[in-house]
Amino acid sequence: MSIDKTDDVTNLENRQLFHISLAERRKLRAIVKKVHLKFLPEDFITDKEADKLIESLGPKVREKLLKEAIDKNLV
């Protein structure tokens, strides 16, 4: 499945279910890009791809990622 096809199967309605602030989303994007997307080609590491991964995580996992990153001064 190519990157473009992923958009067709991703339920973007989930964005309404998980409300996070813009500042938190930016921090999570930075974490996801550094950790989860680091092995992808540079062209594929976009905010949209990071958002898809963030939205696939549960609220507790997102909170844990943010807390650990802030505690360790990663973002």
CHARMM-style PDB file with segment names, atoms N, HN, CA, C and O in Angstrom:
ATOM      1  N   MET     1       0.840  -1.169   0.000  1.00  0.00      PROA
ATOM      2  CA  MET     1       0.000   0.000   0.000  1.00  0.00      PROA
ATOM      3  C   MET     1       0.889   1.237   0.000  1.00  0.00      PROA
ATOM      4  O   MET     1       1.803   1.345   0.818  1.00  0.00      PROA
ATOM      5  N   SER     2       0.635   2.149  -0.890  1.00  0.00      PROA
ATOM      6  HN  SER     2      -0.107   2.062  -1.554  1.00  0.00      PROA
ATOM      7  CA  SER     2       1.455   3.351  -0.972  1.00  0.00      PROA
ATOM      8  C   SER     2       0.982   4.382   0.040  1.00  0.00      PROA
ATOM      9  O   SER     2      -0.068   4.228   0.664  1.00  0.00      PROA
ATOM     10  N   ILE     3       1.767   5.424   0.190  1.00  0.00      PROA
ATOM     11  HN  ILE     3       2.620   5.550  -0.316  1.00  0.00      PROA
ATOM     12  CA  ILE     3       1.420   6.486   1.131  1.00  0.00      PROA
ATOM     13  C   ILE     3       0.097   7.135   0.743  1.00  0.00      PROA
ATOM     14  O   ILE     3      -0.716   7.437   1.617  1.00  0.00      PROA
ATOM     15  N   ASP     4      -0.133   7.352  -0.540  1.00  0.00      PROA
ATOM     16  HN  ASP     4       0.527   7.106  -1.250  1.00  0.00      PROA
ATOM     17  CA  ASP     4      -1.377   7.986  -0.981  1.00  0.00      PROA
ATOM     18  C   ASP     4      -2.596   7.134  -0.657  1.00  0.00      PROA
ATOM     19  O   ASP     4      -3.642   7.675  -0.298  1.00  0.00      PROA
ATOM     20  N   LYS     5      -2.486   5.817  -0.775  1.00  0.00      PROA
ATOM     21  HN  LYS     5      -1.637   5.378  -1.067  1.00  0.00      PROA
ATOM     22  CA  LYS     5      -3.609   4.927  -0.491  1.00  0.00      PROA
ATOM     23  C   LYS     5      -3.965   4.930   0.994  1.00  0.00      PROA
ATOM     24  O   LYS     5      -5.112   4.660   1.350  1.00  0.00      PROA
ATOM     25  N   THR     6      -3.010   5.226   1.855  1.00  0.00      PROA
ATOM     26  HN  THR     6      -2.078   5.445   1.566  1.00  0.00      PROA
ATOM     27  CA  THR     6      -3.274   5.251   3.286  1.00  0.00      PROA
ATOM     28  C   THR     6      -4.332   6.285   3.621  1.00  0.00      PROA
ATOM     29  O   THR     6      -5.151   6.069   4.514  1.00  0.00      PROA
ATOM     30  N   ASP     7      -4.324   7.403   2.914  1.00  0.00      PROA
ATOM     31  HN  ASP     7      -3.659   7.578   2.188  1.00  0.00      PROA
ATOM     32  CA  ASP     7      -5.311   8.443   3.161  1.00  0.00      PROA
ATOM     33  C   ASP     7      -6.725   7.943   2.896  1.00  0.00      PROA
ATOM     34  O   ASP     7      -7.672   8.394   3.541  1.00  0.00      PROA
ATOM     35  N   ASP     8      -6.878   7.022   1.957  1.00  0.00      PROA
ATOM     36  HN  ASP     8      -6.109   6.656   1.433  1.00  0.00      PROA
ATOM     37  CA  ASP     8      -8.201   6.509   1.626  1.00  0.00      PROA
ATOM     38  C   ASP     8      -8.773   5.627   2.726  1.00  0.00      PROA
ATOM     39  O   ASP     8      -9.991   5.564   2.897  1.00  0.00      PROA
ATOM     40  N   VAL     9      -7.915   4.948   3.472  1.00  0.00      PROA
ATOM     41  HN  VAL     9      -6.926   4.999   3.333  1.00  0.00      PROA
ATOM     42  CA  VAL     9      -8.404   4.033   4.497  1.00  0.00      PROA
ATOM     43  C   VAL     9      -8.334   4.612   5.904  1.00  0.00      PROA
ATOM     44  O   VAL     9      -8.809   3.979   6.847  1.00  0.00      PROA
ATOM     45  N   THR    10      -7.763   5.778   6.067  1.00  0.00      PROA
ATOM     46  HN  THR    10      -7.377   6.292   5.300  1.00  0.00      PROA
ATOM     47  CA  THR    10      -7.674   6.410   7.373  1.00  0.00      PROA
ATOM     48  C   THR    10      -8.963   7.155   7.658  1.00  0.00      PROA
ATOM     49  O   THR    10      -9.412   7.962   6.844  1.00  0.00      PROA
ATOM     50  N   ASN    11      -9.554   6.892   8.799  1.00  0.00      PROA
ATOM     51  HN  ASN    11      -9.189   6.237   9.461  1.00  0.00      PROA
ATOM     52  CA  ASN    11     -10.788   7.555   9.179  1.00  0.00      PROA
ATOM     53  C   ASN    11     -10.456   8.913   9.794  1.00  0.00      PROA
ATOM     54  O   ASN    11     -10.081   8.997  10.963  1.00  0.00      PROA
ATOM     55  N   LEU    12     -10.593   9.951   9.015  1.00  0.00      PROA
ATOM     56  HN  LEU    12     -10.897   9.883   8.065  1.00  0.00      PROA
ATOM     57  CA  LEU    12     -10.246  11.287   9.488  1.00  0.00      PROA
ATOM     58  C   LEU    12     -11.298  11.853  10.439  1.00  0.00      PROA
ATOM     59  O   LEU    12     -11.095  12.920  11.020  1.00  0.00      PROA
ATOM     60  N   GLU    13     -12.415  11.154  10.603  1.00  0.00      PROA
ATOM     61  HN  GLU    13     -12.580  10.288  10.131  1.00  0.00      PROA
ATOM     62  CA  GLU    13     -13.423  11.568  11.569  1.00  0.00      PROA
ATOM     63  C   GLU    13     -12.902  11.437  12.998  1.00  0.00      PROA
ATOM     64  O   GLU    13     -13.443  12.059  13.912  1.00  0.00      PROA
ATOM     65  N   ASN    14     -11.851  10.629  13.198  1.00  0.00      PROA
ATOM     66  HN  ASN    14     -11.412  10.123  12.456  1.00  0.00      PROA
ATOM     67  CA  ASN    14     -11.269  10.472  14.531  1.00  0.00      PROA
ATOM     68  C   ASN    14     -10.738  11.790  15.074  1.00  0.00      PROA
ATOM     69  O   ASN    14     -10.621  11.960  16.288  1.00  0.00      PROA
ATOM     70  N   ARG    15     -10.421  12.704  14.204  1.00  0.00      PROA
ATOM     71  HN  ARG    15     -10.515  12.567  13.218  1.00  0.00      PROA
ATOM     72  CA  ARG    15      -9.894  13.997  14.658  1.00  0.00      PROA
ATOM     73  C   ARG    15     -10.890  14.705  15.557  1.00  0.00      PROA
ATOM     74  O   ARG    15     -10.493  15.473  16.434  1.00  0.00      PROA
ATOM     75  N   GLN    16     -12.168  14.462  15.356  1.00  0.00      PROA
ATOM     76  HN  GLN    16     -12.491  13.839  14.644  1.00  0.00      PROA
ATOM     77  CA  GLN    16     -13.183  15.086  16.188  1.00  0.00      PROA
ATOM     78  C   GLN    16     -13.255  14.425  17.560  1.00  0.00      PROA
ATOM     79  O   GLN    16     -13.707  15.049  18.520  1.00  0.00      PROA
ATOM     80  N   LEU    17     -12.824  13.190  17.664  1.00  0.00      PROA
ATOM     81  HN  LEU    17     -12.457  12.683  16.884  1.00  0.00      PROA
ATOM     82  CA  LEU    17     -12.897  12.461  18.921  1.00  0.00      PROA
ATOM     83  C   LEU    17     -11.751  12.795  19.863  1.00  0.00      PROA
ATOM     84  O   LEU    17     -11.926  12.747  21.081  1.00  0.00      PROA
ATOM     85  N   PHE    18     -10.591  13.129  19.330  1.00  0.00      PROA
ATOM     86  HN  PHE    18     -10.449  13.167  18.341  1.00  0.00      PROA
ATOM     87  CA  PHE    18      -9.411  13.374  20.144  1.00  0.00      PROA
ATOM     88  C   PHE    18      -9.032  14.849  20.078  1.00  0.00      PROA
ATOM     89  O   PHE    18      -8.337  15.288  19.161  1.00  0.00      PROA
ATOM     90  N   HSD    19      -9.494  15.588  21.048  1.00  0.00      PROA
ATOM     91  HN  HSD    19     -10.058  15.232  21.793  1.00  0.00      PROA
ATOM     92  CA  HSD    19      -9.190  17.015  21.074  1.00  0.00      PROA
ATOM     93  C   HSD    19      -7.902  17.250  21.851  1.00  0.00      PROA
ATOM     94  O   HSD    19      -7.817  16.944  23.040  1.00  0.00      PROA
ATOM     95  N   ILE    20      -6.910  17.791  21.173  1.00  0.00      PROA
ATOM     96  HN  ILE    20      -6.979  18.040  20.206  1.00  0.00      PROA
ATOM     97  CA  ILE    20      -5.682  18.204  21.837  1.00  0.00      PROA
ATOM     98  C   ILE    20      -5.338  19.595  21.324  1.00  0.00      PROA
ATOM     99  O   ILE    20      -5.701  19.972  20.210  1.00  0.00      PROA
ATOM    100  N   SER    21      -4.636  20.341  22.151  1.00  0.00      PROA
ATOM    101  HN  SER    21      -4.341  20.035  23.056  1.00  0.00      PROA
ATOM    102  CA  SER    21      -4.305  21.714  21.766  1.00  0.00      PROA
ATOM    103  C   SER    21      -3.264  21.709  20.646  1.00  0.00      PROA
ATOM    104  O   SER    21      -2.594  20.706  20.405  1.00  0.00      PROA
ATOM    105  N   LEU    22      -3.148  22.830  19.981  1.00  0.00      PROA
ATOM    106  HN  LEU    22      -3.693  23.645  20.177  1.00  0.00      PROA
ATOM    107  CA  LEU    22      -2.179  22.954  18.895  1.00  0.00      PROA
ATOM    108  C   LEU    22      -0.752  22.796  19.432  1.00  0.00      PROA
ATOM    109  O   LEU    22       0.092  22.177  18.784  1.00  0.00      PROA
ATOM    110  N   ALA    23      -0.490  23.353  20.608  1.00  0.00      PROA
ATOM    111  HN  ALA    23      -1.176  23.856  21.134  1.00  0.00      PROA
ATOM    112  CA  ALA    23       0.854  23.233  21.198  1.00  0.00      PROA
ATOM    113  C   ALA    23       1.185  21.770  21.494  1.00  0.00      PROA
ATOM    114  O   ALA    23       2.301  21.317  21.237  1.00  0.00      PROA
ATOM    115  N   GLU    24       0.203  21.028  22.039  1.00  0.00      PROA
ATOM    116  HN  GLU    24      -0.703  21.396  22.248  1.00  0.00      PROA
ATOM    117  CA  GLU    24       0.431  19.612  22.314  1.00  0.00      PROA
ATOM    118  C   GLU    24       0.619  18.835  21.027  1.00  0.00      PROA
ATOM    119  O   GLU    24       1.464  17.942  20.959  1.00  0.00      PROA
ATOM    120  N   ARG    25      -0.161  19.164  19.999  1.00  0.00      PROA
ATOM    121  HN  ARG    25      -0.848  19.889  20.054  1.00  0.00      PROA
ATOM    122  CA  ARG    25      -0.035  18.474  18.710  1.00  0.00      PROA
ATOM    123  C   ARG    25       1.342  18.715  18.105  1.00  0.00      PROA
ATOM    124  O   ARG    25       1.939  17.798  17.541  1.00  0.00      PROA
ATOM    125  N   ARG    26       1.852  19.941  18.215  1.00  0.00      PROA
ATOM    126  HN  ARG    26       1.366  20.686  18.673  1.00  0.00      PROA
ATOM    127  CA  ARG    26       3.185  20.239  17.678  1.00  0.00      PROA
ATOM    128  C   ARG    26       4.266  19.451  18.412  1.00  0.00      PROA
ATOM    129  O   ARG    26       5.202  18.940  17.797  1.00  0.00      PROA
ATOM    130  N   LYS    27       4.125  19.358  19.738  1.00  0.00      PROA
ATOM    131  HN  LYS    27       3.364  19.773  20.237  1.00  0.00      PROA
ATOM    132  CA  LYS    27       5.098  18.585  20.509  1.00  0.00      PROA
ATOM    133  C   LYS    27       5.037  17.109  20.132  1.00  0.00      PROA
ATOM    134  O   LYS    27       6.068  16.462  19.945  1.00  0.00      PROA
ATOM    135  N   LEU    28       3.818  16.584  20.021  1.00  0.00      PROA
ATOM    136  HN  LEU    28       2.981  17.109  20.173  1.00  0.00      PROA
ATOM    137  CA  LEU    28       3.668  15.182  19.644  1.00  0.00      PROA
ATOM    138  C   LEU    28       4.205  14.922  18.244  1.00  0.00      PROA
ATOM    139  O   LEU    28       4.802  13.875  17.994  1.00  0.00      PROA
ATOM    140  N   ARG    29       4.000  15.864  17.330  1.00  0.00      PROA
ATOM    141  HN  ARG    29       3.514  16.714  17.533  1.00  0.00      PROA
ATOM    142  CA  ARG    29       4.550  15.712  15.972  1.00  0.00      PROA
ATOM    143  C   ARG    29       6.065  15.582  16.021  1.00  0.00      PROA
ATOM    144  O   ARG    29       6.643  14.724  15.354  1.00  0.00      PROA
ATOM    145  N   ALA    30       6.701  16.431  16.810  1.00  0.00      PROA
ATOM    146  HN  ALA    30       6.231  17.128  17.352  1.00  0.00      PROA
ATOM    147  CA  ALA    30       8.165  16.391  16.919  1.00  0.00      PROA
ATOM    148  C   ALA    30       8.628  15.048  17.471  1.00  0.00      PROA
ATOM    149  O   ALA    30       9.602  14.476  16.981  1.00  0.00      PROA
ATOM    150  N   ILE    31       7.929  14.542  18.497  1.00  0.00      PROA
ATOM    151  HN  ILE    31       7.138  15.007  18.894  1.00  0.00      PROA
ATOM    152  CA  ILE    31       8.288  13.254  19.091  1.00  0.00      PROA
ATOM    153  C   ILE    31       8.124  12.134  18.069  1.00  0.00      PROA
ATOM    154  O   ILE    31       9.018  11.308  17.885  1.00  0.00      PROA
ATOM    155  N   VAL    32       6.971  12.120  17.410  1.00  0.00      PROA
ATOM    156  HN  VAL    32       6.245  12.791  17.560  1.00  0.00      PROA
ATOM    157  CA  VAL    32       6.674  11.053  16.445  1.00  0.00      PROA
ATOM    158  C   VAL    32       7.671  11.076  15.295  1.00  0.00      PROA
ATOM    159  O   VAL    32       8.122  10.023  14.844  1.00  0.00      PROA
ATOM    160  N   LYS    33       8.017  12.258  14.821  1.00  0.00      PROA
ATOM    161  HN  LYS    33       7.651  13.113  15.187  1.00  0.00      PROA
ATOM    162  CA  LYS    33       8.973  12.349  13.713  1.00  0.00      PROA
ATOM    163  C   LYS    33      10.354  11.856  14.133  1.00  0.00      PROA
ATOM    164  O   LYS    33      11.041  11.206  13.345  1.00  0.00      PROA
ATOM    165  N   LYS    34      10.772  12.160  15.372  1.00  0.00      PROA
ATOM    166  HN  LYS    34      10.213  12.689  16.011  1.00  0.00      PROA
ATOM    167  CA  LYS    34      12.085  11.732  15.848  1.00  0.00      PROA
ATOM    168  C   LYS    34      12.148  10.239  16.130  1.00  0.00      PROA
ATOM    169  O   LYS    34      13.167   9.599  15.872  1.00  0.00      PROA
ATOM    170  N   VAL    35      11.067   9.684  16.658  1.00  0.00      PROA
ATOM    171  HN  VAL    35      10.239  10.205  16.868  1.00  0.00      PROA
ATOM    172  CA  VAL    35      11.103   8.305  17.134  1.00  0.00      PROA
ATOM    173  C   VAL    35      10.474   7.326  16.153  1.00  0.00      PROA
ATOM    174  O   VAL    35      11.108   6.346  15.761  1.00  0.00      PROA
ATOM    175  N   HSD    36       9.243   7.582  15.759  1.00  0.00      PROA
ATOM    176  HN  HSD    36       8.729   8.378  16.078  1.00  0.00      PROA
ATOM    177  CA  HSD    36       8.482   6.592  14.997  1.00  0.00      PROA
ATOM    178  C   HSD    36       8.692   6.679  13.489  1.00  0.00      PROA
ATOM    179  O   HSD    36       8.579   5.668  12.796  1.00  0.00      PROA
ATOM    180  N   LEU    37       8.992   7.856  12.975  1.00  0.00      PROA
ATOM    181  HN  LEU    37       9.083   8.678  13.538  1.00  0.00      PROA
ATOM    182  CA  LEU    37       9.118   8.019  11.526  1.00  0.00      PROA
ATOM    183  C   LEU    37      10.557   8.211  11.066  1.00  0.00      PROA
ATOM    184  O   LEU    37      10.793   8.544   9.905  1.00  0.00      PROA
ATOM    185  N   LYS    38      11.515   8.008  11.951  1.00  0.00      PROA
ATOM    186  HN  LYS    38      11.323   7.738  12.895  1.00  0.00      PROA
ATOM    187  CA  LYS    38      12.901   8.330  11.621  1.00  0.00      PROA
ATOM    188  C   LYS    38      13.493   7.468  10.511  1.00  0.00      PROA
ATOM    189  O   LYS    38      14.470   7.868   9.878  1.00  0.00      PROA
ATOM    190  N   PHE    39      12.920   6.297  10.265  1.00  0.00      PROA
ATOM    191  HN  PHE    39      12.127   5.972  10.779  1.00  0.00      PROA
ATOM    192  CA  PHE    39      13.478   5.424   9.237  1.00  0.00      PROA
ATOM    193  C   PHE    39      12.816   5.598   7.875  1.00  0.00      PROA
ATOM    194  O   PHE    39      13.207   4.949   6.905  1.00  0.00      PROA
ATOM    195  N   LEU    40      11.825   6.461   7.803  1.00  0.00      PROA
ATOM    196  HN  LEU    40      11.507   6.987   8.591  1.00  0.00      PROA
ATOM    197  CA  LEU    40      11.174   6.734   6.520  1.00  0.00      PROA
ATOM    198  C   LEU    40      12.019   7.697   5.696  1.00  0.00      PROA
ATOM    199  O   LEU    40      12.820   8.449   6.252  1.00  0.00      PROA
ATOM    200  N   PRO    41      11.850   7.681   4.386  1.00  0.00      PROA
ATOM    201  CA  PRO    41      12.538   8.692   3.572  1.00  0.00      PROA
ATOM    202  C   PRO    41      12.081  10.098   3.962  1.00  0.00      PROA
ATOM    203  O   PRO    41      10.944  10.293   4.391  1.00  0.00      PROA
ATOM    204  N   GLU    42      12.951  11.044   3.814  1.00  0.00      PROA
ATOM    205  HN  GLU    42      13.875  10.886   3.466  1.00  0.00      PROA
ATOM    206  CA  GLU    42      12.693  12.430   4.218  1.00  0.00      PROA
ATOM    207  C   GLU    42      11.390  12.988   3.638  1.00  0.00      PROA
ATOM    208  O   GLU    42      10.702  13.767   4.298  1.00  0.00      PROA
ATOM    209  N   ASP    43      11.055  12.599   2.423  1.00  0.00      PROA
ATOM    210  HN  ASP    43      11.615  11.966   1.887  1.00  0.00      PROA
ATOM    211  CA  ASP    43       9.849  13.107   1.768  1.00  0.00      PROA
ATOM    212  C   ASP    43       8.573  12.645   2.454  1.00  0.00      PROA
ATOM    213  O   ASP    43       7.541  13.306   2.333  1.00  0.00      PROA
ATOM    214  N   PHE    44       8.615  11.538   3.164  1.00  0.00      PROA
ATOM    215  HN  PHE    44       9.453  11.001   3.262  1.00  0.00      PROA
ATOM    216  CA  PHE    44       7.421  10.981   3.792  1.00  0.00      PROA
ATOM    217  C   PHE    44       7.209  11.458   5.220  1.00  0.00      PROA
ATOM    218  O   PHE    44       6.168  11.181   5.815  1.00  0.00      PROA
ATOM    219  N   ILE    45       8.169  12.164   5.770  1.00  0.00      PROA
ATOM    220  HN  ILE    45       9.015  12.389   5.287  1.00  0.00      PROA
ATOM    221  CA  ILE    45       8.050  12.635   7.148  1.00  0.00      PROA
ATOM    222  C   ILE    45       7.373  14.005   7.117  1.00  0.00      PROA
ATOM    223  O   ILE    45       8.026  15.048   7.094  1.00  0.00      PROA
ATOM    224  N   THR    46       6.049  13.963   7.118  1.00  0.00      PROA
ATOM    225  HN  THR    46       5.518  13.116   7.137  1.00  0.00      PROA
ATOM    226  CA  THR    46       5.246  15.187   7.052  1.00  0.00      PROA
ATOM    227  C   THR    46       4.374  15.295   8.293  1.00  0.00      PROA
ATOM    228  O   THR    46       4.214  14.332   9.043  1.00  0.00      PROA
ATOM    229  N   ASP    47       3.814  16.484   8.498  1.00  0.00      PROA
ATOM    230  HN  ASP    47       3.944  17.266   7.889  1.00  0.00      PROA
ATOM    231  CA  ASP    47       2.892  16.677   9.608  1.00  0.00      PROA
ATOM    232  C   ASP    47       1.669  15.782   9.462  1.00  0.00      PROA
ATOM    233  O   ASP    47       1.148  15.266  10.450  1.00  0.00      PROA
ATOM    234  N   LYS    48       1.217  15.603   8.238  1.00  0.00      PROA
ATOM    235  HN  LYS    48       1.640  16.022   7.435  1.00  0.00      PROA
ATOM    236  CA  LYS    48       0.037  14.773   8.001  1.00  0.00      PROA
ATOM    237  C   LYS    48       0.286  13.321   8.412  1.00  0.00      PROA
ATOM    238  O   LYS    48      -0.573  12.700   9.038  1.00  0.00      PROA
ATOM    239  N   GLU    49       1.440  12.784   8.070  1.00  0.00      PROA
ATOM    240  HN  GLU    49       2.138  13.288   7.561  1.00  0.00      PROA
ATOM    241  CA  GLU    49       1.771  11.411   8.452  1.00  0.00      PROA
ATOM    242  C   GLU    49       1.923  11.302   9.973  1.00  0.00      PROA
ATOM    243  O   GLU    49       1.483  10.324  10.578  1.00  0.00      PROA
ATOM    244  N   ALA    50       2.544  12.304  10.578  1.00  0.00      PROA
ATOM    245  HN  ALA    50       2.901  13.098  10.087  1.00  0.00      PROA
ATOM    246  CA  ALA    50       2.687  12.306  12.037  1.00  0.00      PROA
ATOM    247  C   ALA    50       1.317  12.374  12.701  1.00  0.00      PROA
ATOM    248  O   ALA    50       1.074  11.682  13.690  1.00  0.00      PROA
ATOM    249  N   ASP    51       0.424  13.198  12.170  1.00  0.00      PROA
ATOM    250  HN  ASP    51       0.621  13.760  11.367  1.00  0.00      PROA
ATOM    251  CA  ASP    51      -0.931  13.309  12.721  1.00  0.00      PROA
ATOM    252  C   ASP    51      -1.683  11.992  12.638  1.00  0.00      PROA
ATOM    253  O   ASP    51      -2.417  11.637  13.560  1.00  0.00      PROA
ATOM    254  N   LYS    52      -1.508  11.272  11.553  1.00  0.00      PROA
ATOM    255  HN  LYS    52      -0.912  11.561  10.804  1.00  0.00      PROA
ATOM    256  CA  LYS    52      -2.177   9.976  11.420  1.00  0.00      PROA
ATOM    257  C   LYS    52      -1.721   9.018  12.510  1.00  0.00      PROA
ATOM    258  O   LYS    52      -2.531   8.301  13.098  1.00  0.00      PROA
ATOM    259  N   LEU    53      -0.426   9.012  12.775  1.00  0.00      PROA
ATOM    260  HN  LEU    53       0.232   9.595  12.298  1.00  0.00      PROA
ATOM    261  CA  LEU    53       0.087   8.127  13.813  1.00  0.00      PROA
ATOM    262  C   LEU    53      -0.395   8.588  15.192  1.00  0.00      PROA
ATOM    263  O   LEU    53      -0.770   7.762  16.024  1.00  0.00      PROA
ATOM    264  N   ILE    54      -0.385   9.883  15.433  1.00  0.00      PROA
ATOM    265  HN  ILE    54      -0.081  10.554  14.757  1.00  0.00      PROA
ATOM    266  CA  ILE    54      -0.842  10.435  16.711  1.00  0.00      PROA
ATOM    267  C   ILE    54      -2.299  10.060  16.957  1.00  0.00      PROA
ATOM    268  O   ILE    54      -2.670   9.671  18.064  1.00  0.00      PROA
ATOM    269  N   GLU    55      -3.110  10.178  15.929  1.00  0.00      PROA
ATOM    270  HN  GLU    55      -2.808  10.494  15.029  1.00  0.00      PROA
ATOM    271  CA  GLU    55      -4.532   9.887  16.080  1.00  0.00      PROA
ATOM    272  C   GLU    55      -4.797   8.402  16.252  1.00  0.00      PROA
ATOM    273  O   GLU    55      -5.848   8.020  16.767  1.00  0.00      PROA
ATOM    274  N   SER    56      -3.868   7.562  15.833  1.00  0.00      PROA
ATOM    275  HN  SER    56      -3.014   7.873  15.415  1.00  0.00      PROA
ATOM    276  CA  SER    56      -4.061   6.124  16.024  1.00  0.00      PROA
ATOM    277  C   SER    56      -3.736   5.712  17.458  1.00  0.00      PROA
ATOM    278  O   SER    56      -4.124   4.629  17.896  1.00  0.00      PROA
ATOM    279  N   LEU    57      -3.030   6.564  18.184  1.00  0.00      PROA
ATOM    280  HN  LEU    57      -2.714   7.443  17.828  1.00  0.00      PROA
ATOM    281  CA  LEU    57      -2.700   6.283  19.580  1.00  0.00      PROA
ATOM    282  C   LEU    57      -3.898   6.631  20.465  1.00  0.00      PROA
ATOM    283  O   LEU    57      -4.681   7.523  20.138  1.00  0.00      PROA
ATOM    284  N   GLY    58      -4.025   5.953  21.535  1.00  0.00      PROA
ATOM    285  HN  GLY    58      -3.389   5.228  21.800  1.00  0.00      PROA
ATOM    286  CA  GLY    58      -5.082   6.279  22.487  1.00  0.00      PROA
ATOM    287  C   GLY    58      -4.709   7.511  23.291  1.00  0.00      PROA
ATOM    288  O   GLY    58      -3.545   7.912  23.321  1.00  0.00      PROA
ATOM    289  N   PRO    59      -5.702   8.116  23.948  1.00  0.00      PROA
ATOM    290  CA  PRO    59      -5.439   9.325  24.730  1.00  0.00      PROA
ATOM    291  C   PRO    59      -4.397   9.119  25.831  1.00  0.00      PROA
ATOM    292  O   PRO    59      -3.580  10.004  26.083  1.00  0.00      PROA
ATOM    293  N   LYS    60      -4.422   7.964  26.485  1.00  0.00      PROA
ATOM    294  HN  LYS    60      -5.086   7.245  26.280  1.00  0.00      PROA
ATOM    295  CA  LYS    60      -3.458   7.707  27.565  1.00  0.00      PROA
ATOM    296  C   LYS    60      -2.037   7.603  27.023  1.00  0.00      PROA
ATOM    297  O   LYS    60      -1.093   8.070  27.660  1.00  0.00      PROA
ATOM    298  N   VAL    61      -1.882   6.994  25.855  1.00  0.00      PROA
ATOM    299  HN  VAL    61      -2.649   6.615  25.338  1.00  0.00      PROA
ATOM    300  CA  VAL    61      -0.558   6.862  25.245  1.00  0.00      PROA
ATOM    301  C   VAL    61      -0.029   8.238  24.844  1.00  0.00      PROA
ATOM    302  O   VAL    61       1.149   8.533  25.042  1.00  0.00      PROA
ATOM    303  N   ARG    62      -0.893   9.072  24.285  1.00  0.00      PROA
ATOM    304  HN  ARG    62      -1.850   8.832  24.124  1.00  0.00      PROA
ATOM    305  CA  ARG    62      -0.469  10.432  23.914  1.00  0.00      PROA
ATOM    306  C   ARG    62      -0.030  11.211  25.143  1.00  0.00      PROA
ATOM    307  O   ARG    62       0.988  11.901  25.111  1.00  0.00      PROA
ATOM    308  N   GLU    63      -0.794  11.103  26.228  1.00  0.00      PROA
ATOM    309  HN  GLU    63      -1.621  10.542  26.254  1.00  0.00      PROA
ATOM    310  CA  GLU    63      -0.421  11.794  27.466  1.00  0.00      PROA
ATOM    311  C   GLU    63       0.926  11.297  27.977  1.00  0.00      PROA
ATOM    312  O   GLU    63       1.762  12.088  28.414  1.00  0.00      PROA
ATOM    313  N   LYS    64       1.130   9.996  27.921  1.00  0.00      PROA
ATOM    314  HN  LYS    64       0.450   9.353  27.566  1.00  0.00      PROA
ATOM    315  CA  LYS    64       2.396   9.412  28.389  1.00  0.00      PROA
ATOM    316  C   LYS    64       3.567   9.894  27.534  1.00  0.00      PROA
ATOM    317  O   LYS    64       4.622  10.241  28.066  1.00  0.00      PROA
ATOM    318  N   LEU    65       3.388   9.916  26.203  1.00  0.00      PROA
ATOM    319  HN  LEU    65       2.531   9.634  25.771  1.00  0.00      PROA
ATOM    320  CA  LEU    65       4.442  10.410  25.312  1.00  0.00      PROA
ATOM    321  C   LEU    65       4.793  11.860  25.627  1.00  0.00      PROA
ATOM    322  O   LEU    65       5.967  12.220  25.722  1.00  0.00      PROA
ATOM    323  N   LEU    66       3.768  12.683  25.788  1.00  0.00      PROA
ATOM    324  HN  LEU    66       2.814  12.391  25.710  1.00  0.00      PROA
ATOM    325  CA  LEU    66       4.003  14.097  26.099  1.00  0.00      PROA
ATOM    326  C   LEU    66       4.725  14.258  27.430  1.00  0.00      PROA
ATOM    327  O   LEU    66       5.696  15.008  27.530  1.00  0.00      PROA
ATOM    328  N   LYS    67       4.251  13.554  28.447  1.00  0.00      PROA
ATOM    329  HN  LYS    67       3.462  12.944  28.366  1.00  0.00      PROA
ATOM    330  CA  LYS    67       4.848  13.685  29.776  1.00  0.00      PROA
ATOM    331  C   LYS    67       6.314  13.267  29.757  1.00  0.00      PROA
ATOM    332  O   LYS    67       7.165  13.975  30.296  1.00  0.00      PROA
ATOM    333  N   GLU    68       6.616  12.130  29.145  1.00  0.00      PROA
ATOM    334  HN  GLU    68       5.925  11.555  28.707  1.00  0.00      PROA
ATOM    335  CA  GLU    68       7.997  11.657  29.093  1.00  0.00      PROA
ATOM    336  C   GLU    68       8.890  12.612  28.307  1.00  0.00      PROA
ATOM    337  O   GLU    68      10.027  12.870  28.703  1.00  0.00      PROA
ATOM    338  N   ALA    69       8.387  13.130  27.208  1.00  0.00      PROA
ATOM    339  HN  ALA    69       7.464  12.921  26.886  1.00  0.00      PROA
ATOM    340  CA  ALA    69       9.178  14.040  26.391  1.00  0.00      PROA
ATOM    341  C   ALA    69       9.459  15.346  27.124  1.00  0.00      PROA
ATOM    342  O   ALA    69      10.558  15.894  27.040  1.00  0.00      PROA
ATOM    343  N   ILE    70       8.455  15.838  27.843  1.00  0.00      PROA
ATOM    344  HN  ILE    70       7.562  15.394  27.912  1.00  0.00      PROA
ATOM    345  CA  ILE    70       8.648  17.077  28.595  1.00  0.00      PROA
ATOM    346  C   ILE    70       9.598  16.840  29.761  1.00  0.00      PROA
ATOM    347  O   ILE    70      10.479  17.660  30.020  1.00  0.00      PROA
ATOM    348  N   ASP    71       9.423  15.710  30.474  1.00  0.00      PROA
ATOM    349  HN  ASP    71       8.707  15.044  30.263  1.00  0.00      PROA
ATOM    350  CA  ASP    71      10.302  15.405  31.590  1.00  0.00      PROA
ATOM    351  C   ASP    71      11.759  15.248  31.176  1.00  0.00      PROA
ATOM    352  O   ASP    71      12.666  15.608  31.925  1.00  0.00      PROA
ATOM    353  N   LYS    72      11.978  14.710  29.983  1.00  0.00      PROA
ATOM    354  HN  LYS    72      11.241  14.417  29.374  1.00  0.00      PROA
ATOM    355  CA  LYS    72      13.348  14.484  29.489  1.00  0.00      PROA
ATOM    356  C   LYS    72      13.853  15.627  28.625  1.00  0.00      PROA
ATOM    357  O   LYS    72      14.930  15.531  28.036  1.00  0.00      PROA
ATOM    358  N   ASN    73      13.084  16.708  28.543  1.00  0.00      PROA
ATOM    359  HN  ASN    73      12.209  16.785  29.022  1.00  0.00      PROA
ATOM    360  CA  ASN    73      13.442  17.899  27.745  1.00  0.00      PROA
ATOM    361  C   ASN    73      13.720  17.564  26.274  1.00  0.00      PROA
ATOM    362  O   ASN    73      14.643  18.111  25.671  1.00  0.00      PROA
ATOM    363  N   LEU    74      12.924  16.675  25.714  1.00  0.00      PROA
ATOM    364  HN  LEU    74      12.174  16.231  26.205  1.00  0.00      PROA
ATOM    365  CA  LEU    74      13.080  16.324  24.308  1.00  0.00      PROA
ATOM    366  C   LEU    74      12.397  17.324  23.393  1.00  0.00      PROA
ATOM    367  O   LEU    74      12.803  17.497  22.244  1.00  0.00      PROA
ATOM    368  N   VAL    75      11.374  17.975  23.890  1.00  0.00      PROA
ATOM    369  HN  VAL    75      11.044  17.834  24.823  1.00  0.00      PROA
ATOM    370  CA  VAL    75      10.661  18.993  23.088  1.00  0.00      PROA
ATOM    371  C   VAL    75      10.522  20.269  23.875  1.00  0.00      PROA
ATOM    372  OT1 VAL    75       9.955  21.241  23.378  1.00  0.00      PROA
TER     373      VAL     75
END
